[in-house]
Amino acid sequence: MLVTERPVQRYGIDKTQVKPAVATDSARELARLVGIDAASYVKTVQASGDSAFVEAITYRRGEVPAEVASGAADIKGVLVVDDTLALAPTKEFAAPILGRVGPVTAEMVADDPDTYRAGDIAGISGLQSRYDDQLRGAPGRIITAVRPDGNEDELFVAEPVDGDDVATTLDATLQSTGERLLADVGPASALVALRPSDGAILAAANGPGTDGQNYATYAQTAPGSTFKIVSTLALLRAGVAPDDPVSCPAQVTVDGKAFENYDDYPSGSLGEIPLSTAVAQSCNTAFIGERGRLGEDDLAAAAGSLGLGIDHDLGFPAYFGQVPAAASETEAAADLIGQGKVLASPMVMAAVIGSVQAGSTVVPTLLPELGADDAAQQPEKLTTAEASQLRAMLRETVTSGSGASLADVPGDPVIAKTGTAEFAKGDEIALHAWMVAAQGDLAVAVYVDEGESGSRTAGPILEAFLRSAG
């Protein structure tokens, strides 16, 4: 069980212990001690009945700050209540996706007064909120009549009904590993790991730089050169074989727009090189130079075969990316290297390389009981030959290209693709950093919102994850 009843301690003011004036002063002291809005908490305490316990904050047992534990003991009327609450293994564990449980808001009560009453505990975000009806169950009820002599007659009893679990595919160890590896990353970051054989999402980690947002499955950002997996498939279908020569100049100009390779692109891999080398070394100009071979819909069709650009309802926020028709030659050139108007999420990029590894289109799954719906648009099937050719080229990326840091990862052979994507940051150009890889029955995507490059910024995180997962 990922979310289960775990021990907590609730800190609040017990109004039975102090007079109203003291309760007000104590509420102000307690609010300042635990770091909540003092004015709001004082107002709540003043509005509560004389016998009320007014909670200020809840901590996991064992995680109460030392200054709170000692300071609260000196405040009159403070009561610490031992309780349990439905919680994940840690405060941060998959929080943007799983969500959290807490007191219902005034808005929830107003919107659904038949379900919620003030003081109820319910899911208020993420899966906890979306599936609250299933998870919540029903409270018990006992109605009694009190006789004049004080004795009671029990008139009605309704036993409490437990809610039903919502199963997820998340692996607690892999999720925790992903979150640990992102913990010290300053910019927004995310890591998604899935199982290519069935699409099960095993980890969907978000770094602290996301400010609680779900970048892992719902970010909408340019995938950079990781998208060359898609472009390569499109070129294979257009008749370009892995050994066929393509031109990789230092620069190519399209309608006045100059495109270059990344700063430390190896000079020995310029000129006429095989398509496989263009993939392994990530030559931007080679892909752009081959754009004339592709029809208007070829890139989007290749993307669909690898799980990108075809939407599904997975029962949670999931972005499958987009590959819209290019509005100009410049945009078509940029699209081929994962820029232009091409967008993706870490989840879908894990599905892209997972599809290559599996040899068929991978649709991610987080809620196994729900699965994915049947998309209205069916992708062209990835053939065995296409998948084999892609795997060979992405293996070359590891053995002699930009993914060389993964060459000595123990276990099955690793296939990978690095990527960077330019974006405007004020008056400067910054870089999104990406890396995707697959090994055995595991496919991983790492995204860092701002970094040096895919290999230098995202690469070490992905390498550490594969080594931990092995």
CORPE-V810955 format. One record per pair of residues at least 4 apart in sequence whose ideal C-beta (glycine too) atoms are under 6 Angstrom apart, sorted by sequence separation. I is the first residue (numbers start at 0). J is the second residue. D is the distance in Angstrom with one decimal. If there is no record, write none. Layout:
# CORPE-V810955
I_J_D / I_J_D
This chain:
# CORPE-V810955
17_21_4.0 / 21_25_5.9 / 47_51_3.8 / 58_62_5.3 / 63_67_5.5 / 66_70_5.5 / 67_71_5.8 / 88_92_4.9 / 93_97_4.7 / 103_107_4.4 / 111_115_5.5 / 115_119_5.1 / 124_128_5.2 / 126_130_5.7 / 130_134_5.5 / 131_135_5.2 / 146_150_4.8 / 184_188_4.3 / 205_209_4.6 / 213_217_4.8 / 214_218_4.0 / 222_226_4.4 / 227_231_5.8 / 239_243_5.1 / 260_264_3.7 / 268_272_5.7 / 272_276_4.2 / 276_280_5.8 / 284_288_5.9 / 293_297_4.2 / 296_300_5.6 / 313_317_4.6 / 326_330_5.3 / 337_341_5.5 / 343_347_5.1 / 349_353_5.8 / 353_357_6.0 / 357_361_5.5 / 381_385_5.5 / 395_399_5.9 / 396_400_4.1 / 451_455_4.4 / 453_457_5.1 / 454_458_4.4 / 17_22_4.9 / 30_35_5.0 / 35_40_5.7 / 58_63_4.6 / 63_68_5.0 / 87_92_3.9 / 103_108_5.8 / 122_127_3.0 / 123_128_5.6 / 169_174_5.2 / 194_199_4.5 / 209_214_4.8 / 234_239_4.2 / 252_257_5.1 / 272_277_5.8 / 277_282_4.3 / 302_307_4.1 / 303_308_5.5 / 325_330_4.2 / 333_338_4.1 / 334_339_4.0 / 343_348_5.3 / 381_386_5.5 / 395_400_6.0 / 397_402_4.5 / 408_413_5.4 / 424_429_4.0 / 437_442_4.3 / 451_456_5.2 / 31_37_5.7 / 47_53_5.0 / 71_77_4.7 / 122_128_4.2 / 145_151_5.4 / 302_308_4.5 / 303_309_5.0 / 325_331_3.7 / 333_339_3.4 / 354_360_5.3 / 364_370_5.9 / 396_402_4.4 / 450_456_2.9 / 30_37_3.9 / 108_115_4.8 / 181_188_4.9 / 193_200_5.0 / 250_257_5.6 / 251_258_5.3 / 334_341_5.1 / 354_361_4.5 / 421_428_5.2 / 422_429_5.8 / 436_443_5.4 / 14_22_5.3 / 107_115_5.0 / 143_151_4.6 / 144_152_4.6 / 268_276_5.9 / 277_285_3.9 / 353_361_4.2 / 397_405_5.0 / 398_406_6.0 / 405_413_4.6 / 44_53_4.8 / 108_117_5.9 / 122_131_4.0 / 192_201_4.8 / 205_214_5.4 / 250_259_5.0 / 299_308_5.9 / 310_319_5.1 / 325_334_5.6 / 330_339_4.6 / 362_371_4.6 / 397_406_5.4 / 435_444_4.6 / 447_456_5.0 / 12_22_5.6 / 27_37_5.1 / 30_40_4.3 / 43_53_5.9 / 87_97_5.6 / 121_131_5.3 / 143_153_5.3 / 144_154_5.6 / 192_202_4.2 / 205_215_5.3 / 405_415_5.4 / 447_457_5.4 / 350_361_4.7 / 419_430_4.6 / 420_431_4.3 / 434_445_5.2 / 103_115_4.6 / 142_154_4.7 / 191_203_5.3 / 203_215_4.0 / 268_280_4.4 / 308_320_5.3 / 445_457_4.2 / 12_25_5.6 / 142_155_4.1 / 177_190_4.2 / 203_216_5.5 / 307_320_4.5 / 308_321_5.7 / 350_363_5.4 / 402_415_3.7 / 419_432_6.0 / 433_446_5.6 / 12_26_5.3 / 26_40_5.5 / 27_41_5.4 / 190_204_4.5 / 308_322_4.8 / 26_41_4.7 / 40_55_5.8 / 85_100_4.8 / 141_156_5.4 / 402_417_5.7 / 418_433_3.7 / 432_447_4.3 / 445_460_4.9 / 103_119_4.7 / 189_205_5.3 / 397_413_5.2 / 401_417_4.4 / 445_461_4.5 / 140_157_4.2 / 323_340_5.1 / 346_363_5.6 / 417_434_5.1 / 23_41_5.9 / 26_44_4.1 / 103_121_5.0 / 139_157_5.8 / 188_206_3.5 / 360_378_5.5 / 394_412_5.9 / 397_415_5.2 / 432_450_3.3 / 443_461_5.7 / 139_158_5.4 / 173_192_5.7 / 322_341_5.5 / 396_415_5.4 / 416_435_5.4 / 434_453_4.8 / 139_159_3.7 / 188_208_5.8 / 302_322_4.6 / 394_414_5.0 / 396_416_5.8 / 429_449_5.1 / 433_453_4.9 / 138_159_5.6 / 187_208_4.2 / 321_342_5.0 / 393_414_3.7 / 415_436_3.8 / 432_453_5.1 / 443_464_5.9 / 22_44_5.6 / 33_55_5.7 / 100_122_5.5 / 101_123_5.1 / 184_206_4.6 / 186_208_4.9 / 187_209_4.6 / 247_269_5.4 / 260_282_5.9 / 320_342_5.5 / 359_381_5.8 / 33_56_4.6 / 137_160_4.3 / 181_204_5.6 / 185_208_5.7 / 260_283_5.1 / 299_322_4.3 / 320_343_3.9 / 393_416_5.9 / 413_436_5.6 / 414_437_5.3 / 434_457_3.9 / 98_122_6.0 / 136_160_4.9 / 191_215_5.2 / 298_322_5.6 / 390_414_5.6 / 432_456_3.7 / 433_457_5.6 / 434_458_5.1 / 99_124_5.6 / 136_161_4.8 / 177_202_4.3 / 181_206_3.5 / 189_214_4.0 / 247_272_5.2 / 258_283_5.8 / 413_438_4.6 / 432_457_4.5 / 436_461_5.6 / 29_55_5.3 / 98_124_3.8 / 136_162_3.5 / 178_204_4.6 / 189_215_4.2 / 318_344_4.2 / 98_125_2.1 / 100_127_5.4 / 135_162_5.0 / 177_204_3.2 / 187_214_5.7 / 244_271_4.6 / 320_347_4.7 / 411_438_5.2 / 434_461_4.8 / 438_465_5.8 / 97_125_5.2 / 98_126_5.5 / 134_162_4.4 / 173_201_4.8 / 174_202_4.6 / 319_347_5.1 / 358_386_4.0 / 411_439_4.2 / 96_125_5.6 / 97_126_5.4 / 98_127_3.8 / 173_202_4.2 / 245_274_5.3 / 258_287_5.4 / 295_324_5.9 / 98_128_5.4 / 133_163_5.1 / 247_277_5.9 / 168_199_3.8 / 170_201_4.3 / 242_273_5.0 / 243_274_5.5 / 355_386_5.8 / 12_44_5.4 / 168_200_5.4 / 245_277_5.4 / 241_274_5.3 / 251_284_4.4 / 419_452_5.1 / 33_67_5.8 / 241_275_4.3 / 355_389_4.6 / 419_453_5.3 / 14_49_5.5 / 15_50_5.4 / 32_67_5.9 / 130_165_4.8 / 239_274_5.5 / 247_282_4.1 / 355_390_5.9 / 418_453_4.7 / 248_284_5.2 / 251_287_5.3 / 417_453_3.4 / 14_51_5.1 / 247_284_5.6 / 251_288_5.8 / 417_454_4.7 / 32_70_4.8 / 247_285_4.1 / 13_52_5.1 / 245_285_4.5 / 307_347_5.2 / 11_52_5.4 / 12_53_5.0 / 290_331_5.6 / 11_53_5.1 / 246_288_5.1 / 290_332_5.9 / 11_54_4.0 / 11_55_5.0 / 245_289_5.8 / 306_350_3.8 / 307_351_5.6 / 9_54_5.1 / 10_55_5.3 / 29_74_5.5 / 287_332_4.5 / 290_335_5.8 / 306_351_5.9 / 10_56_5.3 / 28_74_4.9 / 305_351_4.5 / 231_278_5.5 / 9_57_4.9 / 29_77_5.9 / 287_335_5.7 / 306_354_5.1 / 25_74_5.1 / 286_335_4.6 / 305_354_4.5 / 7_57_5.1 / 8_58_5.3 / 25_75_5.2 / 286_336_5.8 / 315_365_5.6 / 25_76_4.5 / 311_362_5.9 / 7_59_5.7 / 8_60_5.6 / 314_366_4.6 / 283_336_4.9 / 401_454_5.3 / 6_60_4.0 / 21_75_5.6 / 22_76_5.7 / 306_360_5.3 / 404_458_5.1 / 234_289_5.8 / 237_292_4.2 / 306_361_5.3 / 314_369_4.3 / 230_286_5.3 / 237_293_5.8 / 224_281_4.7 / 405_462_5.7 / 408_465_5.0 / 17_75_5.3 / 313_371_5.6 / 404_462_5.5 / 17_76_3.7 / 410_469_4.8 / 16_76_4.7 / 233_293_5.6 / 311_371_4.3 / 312_372_4.7 / 409_469_5.5 / 10_71_6.0 / 311_372_5.5 / 13_76_5.7 / 311_374_5.4 / 12_76_5.0 / 233_297_4.8 / 13_78_3.8 / 233_298_5.1 / 309_374_5.0 / 309_376_5.3 / 233_301_3.9 / 10_79_5.7 / 232_301_4.2 / 309_378_5.8 / 8_79_5.4 / 9_80_4.4 / 229_301_5.1 / 8_81_6.0 / 9_82_5.6 / 229_302_4.7 / 256_329_4.6 / 254_328_5.0 / 304_378_4.9 / 7_82_5.4 / 253_328_5.4 / 254_329_5.0 / 303_378_3.5 / 304_379_5.1 / 229_305_5.8 / 253_329_5.3 / 6_83_5.8 / 7_84_4.7 / 304_381_4.7 / 4_83_4.2 / 253_332_4.5 / 300_379_5.5 / 4_85_5.9 / 5_86_4.4 / 93_174_5.7 / 356_437_3.9 / 338_420_5.8 / 2_85_5.4 / 337_420_6.0 / 352_435_4.4 / 2_87_5.2 / 352_437_4.9 / 1_87_5.7 / 356_442_5.8 / 91_178_5.9 / 348_435_5.2 / 353_442_3.4 / 352_442_5.1 / 349_442_5.0 / 349_444_3.9 / 348_444_4.2 / 217_316_4.5 / 219_318_5.5 / 345_444_4.4 / 216_317_5.0 / 217_318_4.9 / 345_446_4.6 / 213_316_5.9 / 230_335_4.8 / 96_203_5.6 / 95_205_5.2 / 226_337_3.0 / 224_337_5.8 / 223_337_4.4 / 278_392_4.4 / 222_337_4.4 / 226_341_5.8 / 95_211_5.8 / 221_337_5.9 / 279_395_4.3 / 96_213_5.9 / 221_338_5.2 / 275_392_4.7 / 279_396_4.5 / 95_213_3.9 / 275_395_5.5 / 279_399_6.0 / 280_400_5.2 / 281_401_5.1 / 222_343_4.1 / 279_400_3.1 / 219_342_4.9 / 225_348_5.5 / 228_351_5.6 / 218_344_4.8 / 222_348_5.6 / 217_344_6.0 / 215_345_5.5 / 216_346_4.2 / 241_388_5.5 / 235_385_5.8 / 241_392_5.8 / 235_388_6.0 / 191_345_4.4 / 191_346_4.8 / 189_345_4.6 / 193_349_5.1 / 191_349_4.4 / 195_353_3.9 / 193_353_5.6 / 195_356_4.5 / 195_357_3.8 / 198_361_4.9 / 200_363_5.3 / 198_362_5.1 / 198_363_5.0 / 199_364_5.4 / 200_365_4.7 / 195_361_5.5 / 198_364_4.6 / 193_363_5.6 / 228_416_5.5 / 225_416_5.0 / 225_418_3.6 / 224_418_3.8 / 223_418_3.5 / 223_419_4.8 / 168_365_5.6 / 223_420_3.3 / 167_365_5.6 / 168_367_5.8 / 221_420_3.8 / 166_367_5.7 / 166_368_5.8 / 225_433_4.7 / 223_433_5.3 / 225_435_5.0 / 220_431_6.0 / 196_440_5.2 / 195_440_6.0 / 194_440_5.4 / 195_442_5.1 / 193_442_5.4 / 192_443_4.7 / 191_444_5.0 / 190_445_5.1 / 189_446_5.0 / 188_447_4.7 / 186_447_5.7 / 187_448_4.0 / 186_448_4.2 / 186_449_4.3 / 180_460_5.1 / 180_463_5.5 / 180_464_5.9 / 176_467_4.8
